[in-house]
């Protein structure tokens, strides 16, 4: 199963990717914002796309 089959939405903001998909336990949509830079490791899960977008825009990657 490919990444795009799991996540129904994929967006990028700089080095941060935002993905949305159904929660395995409840089936509700959940969103994850994660930094794609090597050695950063930042990620966070949210209940709304807007919250994930704010977090992605506010992320300042220390690895640059």
Gaussian input, Z-matrix of N, CA and C with variables (Angstrom, degrees):
# hf/3-21g

backbone

0 1
 N
 C     1     B1
 C     2     B2     1     A1
 N     3     B3     2     A2     1     D1
 C     4     B4     3     A3     2     D2
 C     5     B5     4     A4     3     D3
 N     6     B6     5     A5     4     D4
 C     7     B7     6     A6     5     D5
 C     8     B8     7     A7     6     D6
 N     9     B9     8     A8     7     D7
 C    10    B10     9     A9     8     D8
 C    11    B11    10    A10     9     D9
 N    12    B12    11    A11    10    D10
 C    13    B13    12    A12    11    D11
 C    14    B14    13    A13    12    D12
 N    15    B15    14    A14    13    D13
 C    16    B16    15    A15    14    D14
 C    17    B17    16    A16    15    D15
 N    18    B18    17    A17    16    D16
 C    19    B19    18    A18    17    D17
 C    20    B20    19    A19    18    D18
 N    21    B21    20    A20    19    D19
 C    22    B22    21    A21    20    D20
 C    23    B23    22    A22    21    D21
 N    24    B24    23    A23    22    D22
 C    25    B25    24    A24    23    D23
 C    26    B26    25    A25    24    D24
 N    27    B27    26    A26    25    D25
 C    28    B28    27    A27    26    D26
 C    29    B29    28    A28    27    D27
 N    30    B30    29    A29    28    D28
 C    31    B31    30    A30    29    D29
 C    32    B32    31    A31    30    D30
 N    33    B33    32    A32    31    D31
 C    34    B34    33    A33    32    D32
 C    35    B35    34    A34    33    D33
 N    36    B36    35    A35    34    D34
 C    37    B37    36    A36    35    D35
 C    38    B38    37    A37    36    D36
 N    39    B39    38    A38    37    D37
 C    40    B40    39    A39    38    D38
 C    41    B41    40    A40    39    D39
 N    42    B42    41    A41    40    D40
 C    43    B43    42    A42    41    D41
 C    44    B44    43    A43    42    D42
 N    45    B45    44    A44    43    D43
 C    46    B46    45    A45    44    D44
 C    47    B47    46    A46    45    D45
 N    48    B48    47    A47    46    D46
 C    49    B49    48    A48    47    D47
 C    50    B50    49    A49    48    D48
 N    51    B51    50    A50    49    D49
 C    52    B52    51    A51    50    D50
 C    53    B53    52    A52    51    D51
 N    54    B54    53    A53    52    D52
 C    55    B55    54    A54    53    D53
 C    56    B56    55    A55    54    D54
 N    57    B57    56    A56    55    D55
 C    58    B58    57    A57    56    D56
 C    59    B59    58    A58    57    D57
 N    60    B60    59    A59    58    D58
 C    61    B61    60    A60    59    D59
 C    62    B62    61    A61    60    D60
 N    63    B63    62    A62    61    D61
 C    64    B64    63    A63    62    D62
 C    65    B65    64    A64    63    D63
 N    66    B66    65    A65    64    D64
 C    67    B67    66    A66    65    D65
 C    68    B68    67    A67    66    D66
 N    69    B69    68    A68    67    D67
 C    70    B70    69    A69    68    D68
 C    71    B71    70    A70    69    D69
 N    72    B72    71    A71    70    D70
 C    73    B73    72    A72    71    D71
 C    74    B74    73    A73    72    D72
 N    75    B75    74    A74    73    D73
 C    76    B76    75    A75    74    D74
 C    77    B77    76    A76    75    D75
 N    78    B78    77    A77    76    D76
 C    79    B79    78    A78    77    D77
 C    80    B80    79    A79    78    D78
 N    81    B81    80    A80    79    D79
 C    82    B82    81    A81    80    D80
 C    83    B83    82    A82    81    D81
 N    84    B84    83    A83    82    D82
 C    85    B85    84    A84    83    D83
 C    86    B86    85    A85    84    D84
 N    87    B87    86    A86    85    D85
 C    88    B88    87    A87    86    D86
 C    89    B89    88    A88    87    D87
 N    90    B90    89    A89    88    D88
 C    91    B91    90    A90    89    D89
 C    92    B92    91    A91    90    D90
 N    93    B93    92    A92    91    D91
 C    94    B94    93    A93    92    D92
 C    95    B95    94    A94    93    D93
 N    96    B96    95    A95    94    D94
 C    97    B97    96    A96    95    D95
 C    98    B98    97    A97    96    D96
 N    99    B99    98    A98    97    D97
 C   100   B100    99    A99    98    D98
 C   101   B101   100   A100    99    D99
 N   102   B102   101   A101   100   D100
 C   103   B103   102   A102   101   D101
 C   104   B104   103   A103   102   D102
 N   105   B105   104   A104   103   D103
 C   106   B106   105   A105   104   D104
 C   107   B107   106   A106   105   D105
 N   108   B108   107   A107   106   D106
 C   109   B109   108   A108   107   D107
 C   110   B110   109   A109   108   D108
 N   111   B111   110   A110   109   D109
 C   112   B112   111   A111   110   D110
 C   113   B113   112   A112   111   D111
 N   114   B114   113   A113   112   D112
 C   115   B115   114   A114   113   D113
 C   116   B116   115   A115   114   D114
 N   117   B117   116   A116   115   D115
 C   118   B118   117   A117   116   D116
 C   119   B119   118   A118   117   D117
 N   120   B120   119   A119   118   D118
 C   121   B121   120   A120   119   D119
 C   122   B122   121   A121   120   D120
 N   123   B123   122   A122   121   D121
 C   124   B124   123   A123   122   D122
 C   125   B125   124   A124   123   D123
 N   126   B126   125   A125   124   D124
 C   127   B127   126   A126   125   D125
 C   128   B128   127   A127   126   D126
 N   129   B129   128   A128   127   D127
 C   130   B130   129   A129   128   D128
 C   131   B131   130   A130   129   D129
 N   132   B132   131   A131   130   D130
 C   133   B133   132   A132   131   D131
 C   134   B134   133   A133   132   D132
 N   135   B135   134   A134   133   D133
 C   136   B136   135   A135   134   D134
 C   137   B137   136   A136   135   D135
 N   138   B138   137   A137   136   D136
 C   139   B139   138   A138   137   D137
 C   140   B140   139   A139   138   D138
 N   141   B141   140   A140   139   D139
 C   142   B142   141   A141   140   D140
 C   143   B143   142   A142   141   D141
 N   144   B144   143   A143   142   D142
 C   145   B145   144   A144   143   D143
 C   146   B146   145   A145   144   D144
 N   147   B147   146   A146   145   D145
 C   148   B148   147   A147   146   D146
 C   149   B149   148   A148   147   D147
 N   150   B150   149   A149   148   D148
 C   151   B151   150   A150   149   D149
 C   152   B152   151   A151   150   D150
 N   153   B153   152   A152   151   D151
 C   154   B154   153   A153   152   D152
 C   155   B155   154   A154   153   D153
 N   156   B156   155   A155   154   D154
 C   157   B157   156   A156   155   D155
 C   158   B158   157   A157   156   D156
 N   159   B159   158   A158   157   D157
 C   160   B160   159   A159   158   D158
 C   161   B161   160   A160   159   D159
 N   162   B162   161   A161   160   D160
 C   163   B163   162   A162   161   D161
 C   164   B164   163   A163   162   D162
 N   165   B165   164   A164   163   D163
 C   166   B166   165   A165   164   D164
 C   167   B167   166   A166   165   D165
 N   168   B168   167   A167   166   D166
 C   169   B169   168   A168   167   D167
 C   170   B170   169   A169   168   D168
 N   171   B171   170   A170   169   D169
 C   172   B172   171   A171   170   D170
 C   173   B173   172   A172   171   D171
 N   174   B174   173   A173   172   D172
 C   175   B175   174   A174   173   D173
 C   176   B176   175   A175   174   D174
 N   177   B177   176   A176   175   D175
 C   178   B178   177   A177   176   D176
 C   179   B179   178   A178   177   D177
 N   180   B180   179   A179   178   D178
 C   181   B181   180   A180   179   D179
 C   182   B182   181   A181   180   D180
 N   183   B183   182   A182   181   D181
 C   184   B184   183   A183   182   D182
 C   185   B185   184   A184   183   D183
 N   186   B186   185   A185   184   D184
 C   187   B187   186   A186   185   D185
 C   188   B188   187   A187   186   D186
 N   189   B189   188   A188   187   D187
 C   190   B190   189   A189   188   D188
 C   191   B191   190   A190   189   D189

   B1=1.4445
   B2=1.5257
   B3=1.3238
   B4=1.4557
   B5=1.5159
   B6=1.3034
   B7=1.4647
   B8=1.5165
   B9=1.3266
   B10=1.4571
   B11=1.5232
   B12=1.3232
   B13=1.4559
   B14=1.5250
   B15=1.3328
   B16=1.4635
   B17=1.5211
   B18=1.3329
   B19=1.4603
   B20=1.5197
   B21=1.3263
   B22=1.4555
   B23=1.5234
   B24=1.3276
   B25=1.4589
   B26=1.5186
   B27=1.3167
   B28=1.4639
   B29=1.5221
   B30=1.3333
   B31=1.4577
   B32=1.5165
   B33=1.3339
   B34=1.4626
   B35=1.5184
   B36=1.3343
   B37=1.4579
   B38=1.5213
   B39=1.3231
   B40=1.4614
   B41=1.5199
   B42=1.3343
   B43=1.4658
   B44=1.5237
   B45=1.3280
   B46=1.4624
   B47=1.5225
   B48=1.3236
   B49=1.4613
   B50=1.5229
   B51=1.3365
   B52=1.4627
   B53=1.5163
   B54=1.3223
   B55=1.4541
   B56=1.5104
   B57=1.3228
   B58=1.4536
   B59=1.5111
   B60=1.3094
   B61=1.4511
   B62=1.5129
   B63=1.3164
   B64=1.4621
   B65=1.5298
   B66=1.3206
   B67=1.4608
   B68=1.5233
   B69=1.3144
   B70=1.4727
   B71=1.5209
   B72=1.3322
   B73=1.4654
   B74=1.5187
   B75=1.3449
   B76=1.4589
   B77=1.5204
   B78=1.3347
   B79=1.4493
   B80=1.5196
   B81=1.3391
   B82=1.4638
   B83=1.5260
   B84=1.3319
   B85=1.4636
   B86=1.5215
   B87=1.3216
   B88=1.4640
   B89=1.5179
   B90=1.3119
   B91=1.4641
   B92=1.5149
   B93=1.3240
   B94=1.4590
   B95=1.5191
   B96=1.3303
   B97=1.4605
   B98=1.5219
   B99=1.3333
   B100=1.4642
   B101=1.5193
   B102=1.3261
   B103=1.4593
   B104=1.5244
   B105=1.3279
   B106=1.4602
   B107=1.5184
   B108=1.3244
   B109=1.4644
   B110=1.5275
   B111=1.3223
   B112=1.4619
   B113=1.5223
   B114=1.3174
   B115=1.4669
   B116=1.5203
   B117=1.3189
   B118=1.4682
   B119=1.5294
   B120=1.3275
   B121=1.4556
   B122=1.5180
   B123=1.3374
   B124=1.4617
   B125=1.5213
   B126=1.3256
   B127=1.4594
   B128=1.5206
   B129=1.3325
   B130=1.4588
   B131=1.5261
   B132=1.3325
   B133=1.4607
   B134=1.5256
   B135=1.3428
   B136=1.4608
   B137=1.5172
   B138=1.3392
   B139=1.4554
   B140=1.5230
   B141=1.3442
   B142=1.4571
   B143=1.5247
   B144=1.3280
   B145=1.4605
   B146=1.5265
   B147=1.3276
   B148=1.4579
   B149=1.5224
   B150=1.3200
   B151=1.4673
   B152=1.5253
   B153=1.3119
   B154=1.4666
   B155=1.5238
   B156=1.3355
   B157=1.4614
   B158=1.5310
   B159=1.3198
   B160=1.4697
   B161=1.5236
   B162=1.3187
   B163=1.4677
   B164=1.5237
   B165=1.3215
   B166=1.4662
   B167=1.5218
   B168=1.3200
   B169=1.4667
   B170=1.5207
   B171=1.3197
   B172=1.4602
   B173=1.5164
   B174=1.3306
   B175=1.4716
   B176=1.5215
   B177=1.3050
   B178=1.4660
   B179=1.5176
   B180=1.3080
   B181=1.4568
   B182=1.5284
   B183=1.3325
   B184=1.4622
   B185=1.5275
   B186=1.3290
   B187=1.4610
   B188=1.5250
   B189=1.3053
   B190=1.4673
   B191=1.4498
   A1=108.18
   A2=116.78
   A3=121.56
   A4=112.71
   A5=115.31
   A6=121.53
   A7=111.36
   A8=118.04
   A9=120.79
   A10=112.67
   A11=118.02
   A12=120.50
   A13=110.71
   A14=117.41
   A15=121.70
   A16=110.10
   A17=116.60
   A18=122.50
   A19=109.29
   A20=116.80
   A21=119.92
   A22=112.11
   A23=118.45
   A24=121.99
   A25=109.18
   A26=116.75
   A27=121.63
   A28=108.15
   A29=116.82
   A30=122.31
   A31=108.60
   A32=116.13
   A33=120.56
   A34=109.87
   A35=114.98
   A36=123.22
   A37=105.65
   A38=117.02
   A39=120.26
   A40=110.23
   A41=116.46
   A42=120.33
   A43=112.23
   A44=117.07
   A45=121.63
   A46=110.65
   A47=116.16
   A48=122.18
   A49=108.98
   A50=115.74
   A51=121.92
   A52=107.19
   A53=116.12
   A54=121.40
   A55=110.39
   A56=116.32
   A57=121.10
   A58=110.50
   A59=115.71
   A60=120.34
   A61=110.38
   A62=117.10
   A63=120.00
   A64=112.24
   A65=115.47
   A66=121.80
   A67=108.17
   A68=117.05
   A69=120.18
   A70=112.59
   A71=117.27
   A72=119.62
   A73=112.75
   A74=117.09
   A75=120.22
   A76=113.80
   A77=118.18
   A78=121.32
   A79=113.88
   A80=117.81
   A81=121.49
   A82=110.00
   A83=116.63
   A84=121.05
   A85=110.16
   A86=116.05
   A87=123.62
   A88=107.47
   A89=116.23
   A90=121.59
   A91=109.89
   A92=115.89
   A93=122.12
   A94=108.03
   A95=115.72
   A96=122.01
   A97=106.40
   A98=116.95
   A99=120.93
   A100=109.95
   A101=115.66
   A102=121.37
   A103=108.79
   A104=116.44
   A105=121.31
   A106=113.10
   A107=118.13
   A108=120.62
   A109=109.95
   A110=115.93
   A111=120.44
   A112=109.76
   A113=117.01
   A114=125.26
   A115=114.56
   A116=120.19
   A117=120.33
   A118=109.83
   A119=117.22
   A120=121.15
   A121=115.86
   A122=119.50
   A123=121.14
   A124=110.11
   A125=116.19
   A126=122.03
   A127=108.68
   A128=115.62
   A129=120.97
   A130=108.93
   A131=116.66
   A132=122.57
   A133=109.58
   A134=115.96
   A135=122.00
   A136=110.34
   A137=115.61
   A138=121.51
   A139=112.78
   A140=117.88
   A141=120.21
   A142=110.68
   A143=115.00
   A144=121.07
   A145=110.65
   A146=116.72
   A147=121.02
   A148=111.47
   A149=117.39
   A150=121.02
   A151=110.83
   A152=117.09
   A153=120.39
   A154=110.90
   A155=117.36
   A156=121.15
   A157=111.27
   A158=117.93
   A159=121.42
   A160=110.22
   A161=116.81
   A162=120.43
   A163=110.92
   A164=117.21
   A165=120.79
   A166=111.00
   A167=116.75
   A168=120.08
   A169=111.58
   A170=117.18
   A171=120.82
   A172=114.63
   A173=117.37
   A174=120.30
   A175=110.80
   A176=116.03
   A177=122.13
   A178=107.18
   A179=115.95
   A180=121.69
   A181=110.50
   A182=117.89
   A183=120.57
   A184=113.53
   A185=117.93
   A186=121.60
   A187=112.19
   A188=118.41
   A189=122.12
   A190=110.10
   D1=124.75
   D2=-178.10
   D3=-79.73
   D4=166.56
   D5=-178.81
   D6=-60.90
   D7=-38.76
   D8=-177.78
   D9=-76.40
   D10=-10.59
   D11=173.51
   D12=-84.87
   D13=-25.51
   D14=178.79
   D15=-82.57
   D16=-47.04
   D17=-176.31
   D18=-97.72
   D19=130.06
   D20=179.95
   D21=-87.78
   D22=-18.64
   D23=179.17
   D24=-133.95
   D25=133.02
   D26=175.61
   D27=-136.12
   D28=123.84
   D29=178.58
   D30=-135.53
   D31=157.34
   D32=178.75
   D33=-125.15
   D34=140.05
   D35=173.29
   D36=-131.28
   D37=99.63
   D38=-175.93
   D39=63.61
   D40=-124.37
   D41=178.81
   D42=-90.66
   D43=2.70
   D44=-176.26
   D45=-102.64
   D46=134.79
   D47=176.89
   D48=-108.55
   D49=143.14
   D50=177.37
   D51=-119.92
   D52=126.58
   D53=179.43
   D54=-128.14
   D55=146.10
   D56=178.73
   D57=-128.65
   D58=142.74
   D59=178.59
   D60=-166.76
   D61=169.83
   D62=-178.68
   D63=-72.55
   D64=140.60
   D65=175.43
   D66=-69.16
   D67=138.13
   D68=-176.60
   D69=-68.25
   D70=-31.18
   D71=-177.66
   D72=-84.27
   D73=-45.82
   D74=-172.98
   D75=-103.88
   D76=-20.87
   D77=-177.45
   D78=83.26
   D79=-2.89
   D80=178.56
   D81=-76.82
   D82=154.53
   D83=177.95
   D84=-70.18
   D85=132.21
   D86=175.04
   D87=-127.41
   D88=155.37
   D89=-177.42
   D90=-128.42
   D91=142.10
   D92=-179.92
   D93=-125.61
   D94=132.26
   D95=171.75
   D96=-110.25
   D97=128.20
   D98=-177.17
   D99=-141.75
   D100=139.06
   D101=177.59
   D102=-80.35
   D103=134.52
   D104=-178.36
   D105=-96.53
   D106=2.66
   D107=179.40
   D108=-71.32
   D109=143.27
   D110=177.96
   D111=-62.50
   D112=138.70
   D113=176.45
   D114=68.16
   D115=11.44
   D116=178.03
   D117=-85.19
   D118=-61.20
   D119=176.71
   D120=79.64
   D121=7.28
   D122=-179.12
   D123=-79.02
   D124=133.66
   D125=172.25
   D126=-159.11
   D127=155.35
   D128=179.30
   D129=-154.21
   D130=147.24
   D131=-179.58
   D132=-107.69
   D133=143.27
   D134=-176.69
   D135=-138.49
   D136=159.73
   D137=177.98
   D138=-86.92
   D139=-18.97
   D140=-178.94
   D141=-128.90
   D142=152.88
   D143=178.82
   D144=-65.60
   D145=-37.61
   D146=-178.68
   D147=-62.45
   D148=-41.52
   D149=178.66
   D150=-65.13
   D151=-40.19
   D152=177.86
   D153=-66.15
   D154=-36.85
   D155=178.70
   D156=-67.08
   D157=-41.41
   D158=177.23
   D159=-62.47
   D160=-42.62
   D161=178.94
   D162=-65.32
   D163=-39.79
   D164=179.98
   D165=-65.97
   D166=-41.43
   D167=179.29
   D168=-70.02
   D169=-30.43
   D170=-178.36
   D171=-86.62
   D172=-9.26
   D173=-178.23
   D174=-70.37
   D175=126.30
   D176=175.26
   D177=-112.74
   D178=106.01
   D179=-174.32
   D180=-72.20
   D181=123.94
   D182=-179.98
   D183=-78.06
   D184=-7.53
   D185=-173.94
   D186=-83.01
   D187=-22.09
   D188=-175.49
   D189=-43.76

